[in-house]
Amino acid sequence: METLVYLIPISLFLGGLGLVAFFWALRSRQFEDPDGDSQRFLSTDWDDHPKP
């Protein structure tokens, strides 16, 4: 029972850290074009100047 005193705050902290990382990824537009990324990955054409 004593270990729950330590494990519960640690798990809440790690969950909050994951949530902050997820919102940071959303704000920095990491998930903007997943379909285009999958098509570019499968393409055999090489682009020297990727899209910004």
CHARMM internal coordinates of N, CA and C (Angstrom, degrees):
IC EDIT
DIST 1 N 1 CA 1.4409
DIST 1 CA 1 C 1.5319
ANGL 1 N 1 CA 1 C 111.25
DIST 1 C 2 N 1.3159
ANGL 1 CA 1 C 2 N 116.12
DIHE 1 N 1 CA 1 C 2 N -30.63
DIST 2 N 2 CA 1.4636
ANGL 1 C 2 N 2 CA 119.36
DIHE 1 CA 1 C 2 N 2 CA 179.93
DIST 2 CA 2 C 1.5266
ANGL 2 N 2 CA 2 C 111.82
DIHE 1 C 2 N 2 CA 2 C -67.24
DIST 2 C 3 N 1.3215
ANGL 2 CA 2 C 3 N 116.86
DIHE 2 N 2 CA 2 C 3 N -30.14
DIST 3 N 3 CA 1.4653
ANGL 2 C 3 N 3 CA 119.21
DIHE 2 CA 2 C 3 N 3 CA -178.14
DIST 3 CA 3 C 1.5259
ANGL 3 N 3 CA 3 C 111.72
DIHE 2 C 3 N 3 CA 3 C -69.72
DIST 3 C 4 N 1.3344
ANGL 3 CA 3 C 4 N 117.27
DIHE 3 N 3 CA 3 C 4 N -25.22
DIST 4 N 4 CA 1.4595
ANGL 3 C 4 N 4 CA 119.61
DIHE 3 CA 3 C 4 N 4 CA 177.89
DIST 4 CA 4 C 1.5229
ANGL 4 N 4 CA 4 C 111.59
DIHE 3 C 4 N 4 CA 4 C -64.74
DIST 4 C 5 N 1.3166
ANGL 4 CA 4 C 5 N 116.67
DIHE 4 N 4 CA 4 C 5 N -28.45
DIST 5 N 5 CA 1.4623
ANGL 4 C 5 N 5 CA 120.78
DIHE 4 CA 4 C 5 N 5 CA 177.99
DIST 5 CA 5 C 1.5216
ANGL 5 N 5 CA 5 C 110.10
DIHE 4 C 5 N 5 CA 5 C -61.93
DIST 5 C 6 N 1.3257
ANGL 5 CA 5 C 6 N 117.04
DIHE 5 N 5 CA 5 C 6 N -32.20
DIST 6 N 6 CA 1.4607
ANGL 5 C 6 N 6 CA 121.44
DIHE 5 CA 5 C 6 N 6 CA 179.36
DIST 6 CA 6 C 1.5286
ANGL 6 N 6 CA 6 C 112.26
DIHE 5 C 6 N 6 CA 6 C -91.49
DIST 6 C 7 N 1.3159
ANGL 6 CA 6 C 7 N 117.17
DIHE 6 N 6 CA 6 C 7 N -38.94
DIST 7 N 7 CA 1.4552
ANGL 6 C 7 N 7 CA 120.82
DIHE 6 CA 6 C 7 N 7 CA -173.73
DIST 7 CA 7 C 1.5272
ANGL 7 N 7 CA 7 C 113.41
DIHE 6 C 7 N 7 CA 7 C -71.56
DIST 7 C 8 N 1.3101
ANGL 7 CA 7 C 8 N 117.52
DIHE 7 N 7 CA 7 C 8 N -37.05
DIST 8 N 8 CA 1.4668
ANGL 7 C 8 N 8 CA 119.86
DIHE 7 CA 7 C 8 N 8 CA -178.24
DIST 8 CA 8 C 1.5362
ANGL 8 N 8 CA 8 C 111.32
DIHE 7 C 8 N 8 CA 8 C -65.89
DIST 8 C 9 N 1.3295
ANGL 8 CA 8 C 9 N 120.50
DIHE 8 N 8 CA 8 C 9 N -48.71
DIST 9 N 9 CA 1.4738
ANGL 8 C 9 N 9 CA 118.16
DIHE 8 CA 8 C 9 N 9 CA 176.91
DIST 9 CA 9 C 1.5239
ANGL 9 N 9 CA 9 C 113.39
DIHE 8 C 9 N 9 CA 9 C -64.21
DIST 9 C 10 N 1.3198
ANGL 9 CA 9 C 10 N 117.43
DIHE 9 N 9 CA 9 C 10 N -36.10
DIST 10 N 10 CA 1.4657
ANGL 9 C 10 N 10 CA 120.19
DIHE 9 CA 9 C 10 N 10 CA 178.38
DIST 10 CA 10 C 1.5219
ANGL 10 N 10 CA 10 C 110.12
DIHE 9 C 10 N 10 CA 10 C -64.09
DIST 10 C 11 N 1.3308
ANGL 10 CA 10 C 11 N 117.25
DIHE 10 N 10 CA 10 C 11 N -43.70
DIST 11 N 11 CA 1.4623
ANGL 10 C 11 N 11 CA 119.92
DIHE 10 CA 10 C 11 N 11 CA -179.51
DIST 11 CA 11 C 1.5245
ANGL 11 N 11 CA 11 C 111.14
DIHE 10 C 11 N 11 CA 11 C -67.84
DIST 11 C 12 N 1.3283
ANGL 11 CA 11 C 12 N 118.08
DIHE 11 N 11 CA 11 C 12 N -37.21
DIST 12 N 12 CA 1.4653
ANGL 11 C 12 N 12 CA 120.43
DIHE 11 CA 11 C 12 N 12 CA 176.51
DIST 12 CA 12 C 1.5205
ANGL 12 N 12 CA 12 C 111.04
DIHE 11 C 12 N 12 CA 12 C -66.05
DIST 12 C 13 N 1.3280
ANGL 12 CA 12 C 13 N 117.10
DIHE 12 N 12 CA 12 C 13 N -38.94
DIST 13 N 13 CA 1.4593
ANGL 12 C 13 N 13 CA 120.83
DIHE 12 CA 12 C 13 N 13 CA 177.93
DIST 13 CA 13 C 1.5241
ANGL 13 N 13 CA 13 C 111.07
DIHE 12 C 13 N 13 CA 13 C -64.65
DIST 13 C 14 N 1.3283
ANGL 13 CA 13 C 14 N 117.46
DIHE 13 N 13 CA 13 C 14 N -45.24
DIST 14 N 14 CA 1.4623
ANGL 13 C 14 N 14 CA 120.78
DIHE 13 CA 13 C 14 N 14 CA -179.99
DIST 14 CA 14 C 1.5337
ANGL 14 N 14 CA 14 C 111.66
DIHE 13 C 14 N 14 CA 14 C -66.61
DIST 14 C 15 N 1.3240
ANGL 14 CA 14 C 15 N 117.00
DIHE 14 N 14 CA 14 C 15 N -37.54
DIST 15 N 15 CA 1.4609
ANGL 14 C 15 N 15 CA 120.16
DIHE 14 CA 14 C 15 N 15 CA 175.89
DIST 15 CA 15 C 1.5128
ANGL 15 N 15 CA 15 C 111.75
DIHE 14 C 15 N 15 CA 15 C -64.49
DIST 15 C 16 N 1.3355
ANGL 15 CA 15 C 16 N 117.03
DIHE 15 N 15 CA 15 C 16 N -42.47
DIST 16 N 16 CA 1.4543
ANGL 15 C 16 N 16 CA 121.08
DIHE 15 CA 15 C 16 N 16 CA 176.45
DIST 16 CA 16 C 1.5181
ANGL 16 N 16 CA 16 C 112.02
DIHE 15 C 16 N 16 CA 16 C -64.57
DIST 16 C 17 N 1.3266
ANGL 16 CA 16 C 17 N 116.51
DIHE 16 N 16 CA 16 C 17 N -37.66
DIST 17 N 17 CA 1.4545
ANGL 16 C 17 N 17 CA 120.71
DIHE 16 CA 16 C 17 N 17 CA 177.40
DIST 17 CA 17 C 1.5305
ANGL 17 N 17 CA 17 C 111.01
DIHE 16 C 17 N 17 CA 17 C -64.06
DIST 17 C 18 N 1.3262
ANGL 17 CA 17 C 18 N 116.70
DIHE 17 N 17 CA 17 C 18 N -40.72
DIST 18 N 18 CA 1.4669
ANGL 17 C 18 N 18 CA 120.50
DIHE 17 CA 17 C 18 N 18 CA 176.31
DIST 18 CA 18 C 1.5206
ANGL 18 N 18 CA 18 C 111.54
DIHE 17 C 18 N 18 CA 18 C -65.36
DIST 18 C 19 N 1.3129
ANGL 18 CA 18 C 19 N 117.04
DIHE 18 N 18 CA 18 C 19 N -38.55
DIST 19 N 19 CA 1.4653
ANGL 18 C 19 N 19 CA 120.93
DIHE 18 CA 18 C 19 N 19 CA 178.19
DIST 19 CA 19 C 1.5280
ANGL 19 N 19 CA 19 C 111.40
DIHE 18 C 19 N 19 CA 19 C -65.66
DIST 19 C 20 N 1.3256
ANGL 19 CA 19 C 20 N 116.67
DIHE 19 N 19 CA 19 C 20 N -41.37
DIST 20 N 20 CA 1.4616
ANGL 19 C 20 N 20 CA 120.66
DIHE 19 CA 19 C 20 N 20 CA 177.11
DIST 20 CA 20 C 1.5254
ANGL 20 N 20 CA 20 C 110.30
DIHE 19 C 20 N 20 CA 20 C -63.89
DIST 20 C 21 N 1.3264
ANGL 20 CA 20 C 21 N 117.43
DIHE 20 N 20 CA 20 C 21 N -41.30
DIST 21 N 21 CA 1.4647
ANGL 20 C 21 N 21 CA 120.65
DIHE 20 CA 20 C 21 N 21 CA 178.68
DIST 21 CA 21 C 1.5332
ANGL 21 N 21 CA 21 C 110.85
DIHE 20 C 21 N 21 CA 21 C -64.32
DIST 21 C 22 N 1.3236
ANGL 21 CA 21 C 22 N 116.76
DIHE 21 N 21 CA 21 C 22 N -38.44
DIST 22 N 22 CA 1.4635
ANGL 21 C 22 N 22 CA 120.11
DIHE 21 CA 21 C 22 N 22 CA 178.34
DIST 22 CA 22 C 1.5229
ANGL 22 N 22 CA 22 C 111.31
DIHE 21 C 22 N 22 CA 22 C -64.76
DIST 22 C 23 N 1.3451
ANGL 22 CA 22 C 23 N 117.25
DIHE 22 N 22 CA 22 C 23 N -44.80
DIST 23 N 23 CA 1.4619
ANGL 22 C 23 N 23 CA 119.72
DIHE 22 CA 22 C 23 N 23 CA 179.41
DIST 23 CA 23 C 1.5266
ANGL 23 N 23 CA 23 C 111.27
DIHE 22 C 23 N 23 CA 23 C -68.01
DIST 23 C 24 N 1.3233
ANGL 23 CA 23 C 24 N 117.70
DIHE 23 N 23 CA 23 C 24 N -33.28
DIST 24 N 24 CA 1.4583
ANGL 23 C 24 N 24 CA 120.27
DIHE 23 CA 23 C 24 N 24 CA 175.49
DIST 24 CA 24 C 1.5325
ANGL 24 N 24 CA 24 C 110.11
DIHE 23 C 24 N 24 CA 24 C -63.26
DIST 24 C 25 N 1.3368
ANGL 24 CA 24 C 25 N 116.70
DIHE 24 N 24 CA 24 C 25 N -41.73
DIST 25 N 25 CA 1.4615
ANGL 24 C 25 N 25 CA 120.31
DIHE 24 CA 24 C 25 N 25 CA 178.96
DIST 25 CA 25 C 1.5276
ANGL 25 N 25 CA 25 C 110.83
DIHE 24 C 25 N 25 CA 25 C -65.54
DIST 25 C 26 N 1.3190
ANGL 25 CA 25 C 26 N 117.61
DIHE 25 N 25 CA 25 C 26 N -36.65
DIST 26 N 26 CA 1.4639
ANGL 25 C 26 N 26 CA 120.08
DIHE 25 CA 25 C 26 N 26 CA 176.82
DIST 26 CA 26 C 1.5250
ANGL 26 N 26 CA 26 C 111.04
DIHE 25 C 26 N 26 CA 26 C -65.85
DIST 26 C 27 N 1.3234
ANGL 26 CA 26 C 27 N 117.20
DIHE 26 N 26 CA 26 C 27 N -43.83
DIST 27 N 27 CA 1.4672
ANGL 26 C 27 N 27 CA 120.31
DIHE 26 CA 26 C 27 N 27 CA -178.09
DIST 27 CA 27 C 1.5165
ANGL 27 N 27 CA 27 C 112.14
DIHE 26 C 27 N 27 CA 27 C -69.48
DIST 27 C 28 N 1.3247
ANGL 27 CA 27 C 28 N 117.98
DIHE 27 N 27 CA 27 C 28 N -29.22
DIST 28 N 28 CA 1.4659
ANGL 27 C 28 N 28 CA 119.77
DIHE 27 CA 27 C 28 N 28 CA 179.61
DIST 28 CA 28 C 1.5235
ANGL 28 N 28 CA 28 C 111.52
DIHE 27 C 28 N 28 CA 28 C -90.93
DIST 28 C 29 N 1.3319
ANGL 28 CA 28 C 29 N 116.61
DIHE 28 N 28 CA 28 C 29 N 12.54
DIST 29 N 29 CA 1.4739
ANGL 28 C 29 N 29 CA 124.67
DIHE 28 CA 28 C 29 N 29 CA 172.18
DIST 29 CA 29 C 1.5286
ANGL 29 N 29 CA 29 C 112.59
DIHE 28 C 29 N 29 CA 29 C 60.59
DIST 29 C 30 N 1.3231
ANGL 29 CA 29 C 30 N 116.87
DIHE 29 N 29 CA 29 C 30 N 43.32
DIST 30 N 30 CA 1.4569
ANGL 29 C 30 N 30 CA 121.57
DIHE 29 CA 29 C 30 N 30 CA 179.04
DIST 30 CA 30 C 1.5295
ANGL 30 N 30 CA 30 C 111.96
DIHE 29 C 30 N 30 CA 30 C -74.07
DIST 30 C 31 N 1.3315
ANGL 30 CA 30 C 31 N 117.59
DIHE 30 N 30 CA 30 C 31 N -25.30
DIST 31 N 31 CA 1.4648
ANGL 30 C 31 N 31 CA 121.63
DIHE 30 CA 30 C 31 N 31 CA -174.24
DIST 31 CA 31 C 1.5211
ANGL 31 N 31 CA 31 C 111.80
DIHE 30 C 31 N 31 CA 31 C -109.01
DIST 31 C 32 N 1.3270
ANGL 31 CA 31 C 32 N 117.72
DIHE 31 N 31 CA 31 C 32 N 29.60
DIST 32 N 32 CA 1.4584
ANGL 31 C 32 N 32 CA 120.33
DIHE 31 CA 31 C 32 N 32 CA -171.41
DIST 32 CA 32 C 1.5291
ANGL 32 N 32 CA 32 C 113.64
DIHE 31 C 32 N 32 CA 32 C -71.47
DIST 32 C 33 N 1.3366
ANGL 32 CA 32 C 33 N 118.37
DIHE 32 N 32 CA 32 C 33 N -42.60
DIST 33 N 33 CA 1.4645
ANGL 32 C 33 N 33 CA 120.55
DIHE 32 CA 32 C 33 N 33 CA -172.99
DIST 33 CA 33 C 1.5335
ANGL 33 N 33 CA 33 C 110.78
DIHE 32 C 33 N 33 CA 33 C -137.67
DIST 33 C 34 N 1.3327
ANGL 33 CA 33 C 34 N 118.91
DIHE 33 N 33 CA 33 C 34 N 70.77
DIST 34 N 34 CA 1.4676
ANGL 33 C 34 N 34 CA 119.28
DIHE 33 CA 33 C 34 N 34 CA -178.20
DIST 34 CA 34 C 1.5346
ANGL 34 N 34 CA 34 C 112.99
DIHE 33 C 34 N 34 CA 34 C -68.73
DIST 34 C 35 N 1.3354
ANGL 34 CA 34 C 35 N 118.52
DIHE 34 N 34 CA 34 C 35 N -31.15
DIST 35 N 35 CA 1.4596
ANGL 34 C 35 N 35 CA 119.84
DIHE 34 CA 34 C 35 N 35 CA 179.63
DIST 35 CA 35 C 1.5235
ANGL 35 N 35 CA 35 C 111.09
DIHE 34 C 35 N 35 CA 35 C -69.86
DIST 35 C 36 N 1.3049
ANGL 35 CA 35 C 36 N 116.82
DIHE 35 N 35 CA 35 C 36 N -41.45
DIST 36 N 36 CA 1.4609
ANGL 35 C 36 N 36 CA 120.11
DIHE 35 CA 35 C 36 N 36 CA 177.93
DIST 36 CA 36 C 1.5141
ANGL 36 N 36 CA 36 C 111.95
DIHE 35 C 36 N 36 CA 36 C -64.84
DIST 36 C 37 N 1.3222
ANGL 36 CA 36 C 37 N 117.16
DIHE 36 N 36 CA 36 C 37 N -37.90
DIST 37 N 37 CA 1.4605
ANGL 36 C 37 N 37 CA 120.38
DIHE 36 CA 36 C 37 N 37 CA 178.05
DIST 37 CA 37 C 1.5230
ANGL 37 N 37 CA 37 C 111.06
DIHE 36 C 37 N 37 CA 37 C -63.88
DIST 37 C 38 N 1.3182
ANGL 37 CA 37 C 38 N 117.00
DIHE 37 N 37 CA 37 C 38 N -39.54
DIST 38 N 38 CA 1.4692
ANGL 37 C 38 N 38 CA 119.07
DIHE 37 CA 37 C 38 N 38 CA -179.91
DIST 38 CA 38 C 1.5254
ANGL 38 N 38 CA 38 C 110.97
DIHE 37 C 38 N 38 CA 38 C -68.03
DIST 38 C 39 N 1.3244
ANGL 38 CA 38 C 39 N 116.99
DIHE 38 N 38 CA 38 C 39 N -35.30
DIST 39 N 39 CA 1.4651
ANGL 38 C 39 N 39 CA 119.34
DIHE 38 CA 38 C 39 N 39 CA 178.40
DIST 39 CA 39 C 1.5301
ANGL 39 N 39 CA 39 C 111.45
DIHE 38 C 39 N 39 CA 39 C -71.46
DIST 39 C 40 N 1.3180
ANGL 39 CA 39 C 40 N 117.34
DIHE 39 N 39 CA 39 C 40 N -38.49
DIST 40 N 40 CA 1.4670
ANGL 39 C 40 N 40 CA 120.45
DIHE 39 CA 39 C 40 N 40 CA 178.02
DIST 40 CA 40 C 1.5190
ANGL 40 N 40 CA 40 C 111.16
DIHE 39 C 40 N 40 CA 40 C -66.62
DIST 40 C 41 N 1.3188
ANGL 40 CA 40 C 41 N 117.43
DIHE 40 N 40 CA 40 C 41 N -33.09
DIST 41 N 41 CA 1.4576
ANGL 40 C 41 N 41 CA 121.27
DIHE 40 CA 40 C 41 N 41 CA -179.85
DIST 41 CA 41 C 1.5301
ANGL 41 N 41 CA 41 C 110.61
DIHE 40 C 41 N 41 CA 41 C -66.43
DIST 41 C 42 N 1.3184
ANGL 41 CA 41 C 42 N 117.35
DIHE 41 N 41 CA 41 C 42 N -36.88
DIST 42 N 42 CA 1.4574
ANGL 41 C 42 N 42 CA 121.88
DIHE 41 CA 41 C 42 N 42 CA -177.71
DIST 42 CA 42 C 1.5197
ANGL 42 N 42 CA 42 C 112.84
DIHE 41 C 42 N 42 CA 42 C -86.13
DIST 42 C 43 N 1.3128
ANGL 42 CA 42 C 43 N 117.86
DIHE 42 N 42 CA 42 C 43 N -12.17
DIST 43 N 43 CA 1.4558
ANGL 42 C 43 N 43 CA 121.69
DIHE 42 CA 42 C 43 N 43 CA -176.90
DIST 43 CA 43 C 1.5300
ANGL 43 N 43 CA 43 C 111.20
DIHE 42 C 43 N 43 CA 43 C -73.29
DIST 43 C 44 N 1.3337
ANGL 43 CA 43 C 44 N 115.68
DIHE 43 N 43 CA 43 C 44 N 146.77
DIST 44 N 44 CA 1.4595
ANGL 43 C 44 N 44 CA 120.29
DIHE 43 CA 43 C 44 N 44 CA 177.29
DIST 44 CA 44 C 1.5226
ANGL 44 N 44 CA 44 C 111.69
DIHE 43 C 44 N 44 CA 44 C -94.17
DIST 44 C 45 N 1.3226
ANGL 44 CA 44 C 45 N 117.42
DIHE 44 N 44 CA 44 C 45 N -5.89
DIST 45 N 45 CA 1.4659
ANGL 44 C 45 N 45 CA 121.25
DIHE 44 CA 44 C 45 N 45 CA 178.09
DIST 45 CA 45 C 1.5192
ANGL 45 N 45 CA 45 C 109.74
DIHE 44 C 45 N 45 CA 45 C -78.08
DIST 45 C 46 N 1.3151
ANGL 45 CA 45 C 46 N 115.83
DIHE 45 N 45 CA 45 C 46 N 138.98
DIST 46 N 46 CA 1.4651
ANGL 45 C 46 N 46 CA 120.91
DIHE 45 CA 45 C 46 N 46 CA 178.00
DIST 46 CA 46 C 1.5203
ANGL 46 N 46 CA 46 C 107.93
DIHE 45 C 46 N 46 CA 46 C -102.90
DIST 46 C 47 N 1.3151
ANGL 46 CA 46 C 47 N 116.12
DIHE 46 N 46 CA 46 C 47 N 130.74
DIST 47 N 47 CA 1.4593
ANGL 46 C 47 N 47 CA 121.84
DIHE 46 CA 46 C 47 N 47 CA -179.82
DIST 47 CA 47 C 1.5288
ANGL 47 N 47 CA 47 C 108.30
DIHE 46 C 47 N 47 CA 47 C -111.12
DIST 47 C 48 N 1.3475
ANGL 47 CA 47 C 48 N 116.38
DIHE 47 N 47 CA 47 C 48 N 115.87
DIST 48 N 48 CA 1.4542
ANGL 47 C 48 N 48 CA 119.92
DIHE 47 CA 47 C 48 N 48 CA -179.28
DIST 48 CA 48 C 1.5280
ANGL 48 N 48 CA 48 C 112.18
DIHE 47 C 48 N 48 CA 48 C -74.85
DIST 48 C 49 N 1.3207
ANGL 48 CA 48 C 49 N 117.06
DIHE 48 N 48 CA 48 C 49 N -22.40
DIST 49 N 49 CA 1.4594
ANGL 48 C 49 N 49 CA 121.30
DIHE 48 CA 48 C 49 N 49 CA -179.36
DIST 49 CA 49 C 1.5206
ANGL 49 N 49 CA 49 C 108.70
DIHE 48 C 49 N 49 CA 49 C -124.55
DIST 49 C 50 N 1.3459
ANGL 49 CA 49 C 50 N 118.45
DIHE 49 N 49 CA 49 C 50 N 90.80
DIST 50 N 50 CA 1.4634
ANGL 49 C 50 N 50 CA 120.22
DIHE 49 CA 49 C 50 N 50 CA -179.13
DIST 50 CA 50 C 1.5231
ANGL 50 N 50 CA 50 C 111.59
DIHE 49 C 50 N 50 CA 50 C -66.91
DIST 50 C 51 N 1.3134
ANGL 50 CA 50 C 51 N 115.33
DIHE 50 N 50 CA 50 C 51 N 159.13
DIST 51 N 51 CA 1.4614
ANGL 50 C 51 N 51 CA 121.15
DIHE 50 CA 50 C 51 N 51 CA -179.69
DIST 51 CA 51 C 1.5237
ANGL 51 N 51 CA 51 C 109.09
DIHE 50 C 51 N 51 CA 51 C -68.88
DIST 51 C 52 N 1.3412
ANGL 51 CA 51 C 52 N 117.24
DIHE 51 N 51 CA 51 C 52 N 143.41
DIST 52 N 52 CA 1.4875
ANGL 51 C 52 N 52 CA 119.69
DIHE 51 CA 51 C 52 N 52 CA 178.75
DIST 52 CA 52 C 1.5032
ANGL 52 N 52 CA 52 C 111.89
DIHE 51 C 52 N 52 CA 52 C -75.57
END
COOR INIT
IC SEED 1 N 1 CA 1 C
IC BUILD
